[in-house]
Amino acid sequence: MRNKLILVILFIVSLYLIVYSVKDILGILKKKEEIKKEQLKLERLKAKNEELKKQLEYVKTPEFIEKEAREKLNLARPGEVVVILPENVSEIVDIGKEQKPSKEEKPNWKKWLNLFFLSEEIPTHYQSE
C-alpha cells in the first residue's frame, strides 16, 4: 500500500513537472517569435534611420539650400528674373484652348485620295488668279 502511495505521489509530481515544463517551453517559443518580430522591426528602423541620415546630409548641402531659397522664398541670383505664375495657370490654358475654333483636320491619306482620285476641281490654293 505504501508503495502505491509513493507511486501515486511520484506520478502526480512528475505530471506537475511535465505540465509546467511544457508550459515553460511554449512560453520560450513565443518569446523567440517576439524576438524575431522585434529584430525585423529594428532592421526596418535602422534602414529608415540611414535614409534619414542621407536626407539630412542632402539638406545641409548648398544645392538644397539654393533650391529651397529659389522655390519657397522666390530668391534669384544677381541678373536673374523671378517669374511668378498664377496657381490656376492650367485652368487658364484650358479655357484658351476651348475658345479656339477647332478645325477638323483630315488624315493625309484622305487628302491625297481626294486630290488624285475623287476631286475634279483644282484645290483653291493652287488656282491662279
C-alpha positions as CSV (number, residue, x, y, z in Angstrom):
1,M,0.0,0.0,0.0
2,R,2.8,2.3,0.9
3,N,4.5,1.6,-2.5
4,K,1.3,2.5,-4.3
5,L,1.0,5.7,-2.4
6,I,4.6,6.6,-3.2
7,L,3.9,5.8,-6.9
8,V,0.8,8.0,-7.0
9,I,2.7,10.9,-5.4
10,L,5.6,10.4,-7.8
11,F,3.2,10.2,-10.7
12,I,1.4,13.5,-9.6
13,V,4.8,15.2,-9.1
14,S,6.1,14.1,-12.5
15,L,2.8,15.1,-14.1
16,Y,3.1,18.5,-12.5
17,L,6.7,18.8,-13.7
18,I,5.8,17.8,-17.2
19,V,2.8,20.2,-17.5
20,Y,4.8,23.2,-16.2
21,S,7.9,22.2,-18.4
22,V,5.7,22.1,-21.5
23,K,4.1,25.4,-20.4
24,D,7.6,27.0,-20.0
25,I,8.8,25.6,-23.4
26,L,5.7,27.1,-25.1
27,G,6.5,30.4,-23.4
28,I,10.1,30.3,-24.6
29,L,8.9,29.6,-28.2
30,K,6.5,32.6,-28.0
31,K,9.3,34.8,-26.7
32,K,11.6,33.6,-29.6
33,E,8.8,34.6,-32.1
34,E,8.5,38.0,-30.4
35,I,12.3,38.5,-30.5
36,K,12.3,37.7,-34.3
37,K,9.5,40.2,-34.9
38,E,11.3,42.9,-32.9
39,Q,14.6,42.2,-34.7
40,L,12.8,42.7,-38.0
41,K,11.3,45.9,-36.7
42,L,14.8,47.0,-35.6
43,E,16.2,46.3,-39.0
44,R,13.5,48.4,-40.6
45,L,14.1,51.2,-38.2
46,K,17.8,51.1,-38.9
47,A,17.2,51.3,-42.6
48,K,14.9,54.2,-42.1
49,N,17.5,55.9,-39.8
50,E,20.1,55.5,-42.6
51,E,17.7,57.0,-45.1
52,L,17.0,59.9,-42.8
53,K,20.7,60.5,-42.3
54,K,21.3,60.6,-46.0
55,Q,18.4,63.1,-46.3
56,L,19.9,65.2,-43.6
57,E,23.2,65.3,-45.4
58,Y,21.5,66.4,-48.6
59,V,19.5,69.1,-46.7
60,K,22.8,70.5,-45.4
61,T,24.3,70.9,-49.0
62,P,24.4,74.3,-50.7
63,E,22.4,72.9,-53.7
64,F,19.5,72.1,-51.5
65,I,19.6,75.4,-49.7
66,E,19.7,77.2,-53.1
67,K,16.8,75.1,-54.4
68,E,14.7,75.9,-51.4
69,A,15.5,79.6,-51.5
70,R,14.5,79.7,-55.2
71,E,11.3,77.7,-54.8
72,K,9.9,78.9,-51.5
73,L,11.4,82.3,-51.0
74,N,11.4,83.3,-54.7
75,L,15.0,84.4,-54.5
76,A,17.2,84.7,-57.5
77,R,20.9,85.1,-58.4
78,P,22.0,88.6,-59.5
79,G,20.9,89.1,-63.1
80,E,18.1,86.6,-63.0
81,V,14.5,87.5,-63.1
82,V,11.9,85.7,-61.0
83,V,8.7,84.9,-62.8
84,I,5.6,84.0,-60.7
85,L,2.8,82.3,-62.5
86,P,-0.7,82.2,-61.1
87,E,-1.7,79.0,-59.4
88,N,-4.6,78.4,-61.8
89,V,-2.5,78.6,-64.9
90,S,-3.7,75.2,-66.1
91,E,-7.3,76.3,-66.0
92,I,-6.4,79.4,-67.9
93,V,-4.7,77.4,-70.6
94,D,-7.6,75.0,-70.8
95,I,-10.1,77.9,-71.2
96,G,-7.9,79.4,-74.0
97,K,-8.0,76.0,-75.8
98,E,-11.8,75.8,-75.6
99,Q,-12.3,79.2,-77.2
100,K,-10.3,78.5,-80.3
101,P,-12.5,77.0,-83.1
102,S,-11.4,73.5,-83.8
103,K,-10.9,72.8,-87.4
104,E,-11.3,69.1,-88.2
105,E,-8.2,68.0,-89.9
106,K,-8.5,65.2,-92.4
107,P,-5.8,62.5,-92.3
108,N,-3.2,62.8,-95.0
109,W,-4.3,59.7,-96.8
110,K,-7.8,61.2,-97.3
111,K,-6.3,64.4,-98.6
112,W,-4.2,62.5,-101.2
113,L,-7.2,60.4,-102.2
114,N,-9.3,63.4,-102.7
115,L,-6.6,65.2,-104.6
116,F,-5.8,62.5,-107.1
117,F,-9.0,60.4,-107.4
118,L,-12.1,62.0,-106.1
119,S,-11.8,65.7,-106.7
120,E,-12.5,67.1,-110.2
121,E,-11.6,70.6,-109.1
122,I,-8.2,72.1,-108.5
123,P,-7.8,73.0,-104.9
124,T,-8.2,76.6,-104.2
125,H,-4.7,77.3,-103.0
126,Y,-3.4,76.0,-106.4
127,Q,-5.6,78.1,-108.6
128,S,-4.1,81.1,-110.3
129,E,-6.0,84.4,-110.4
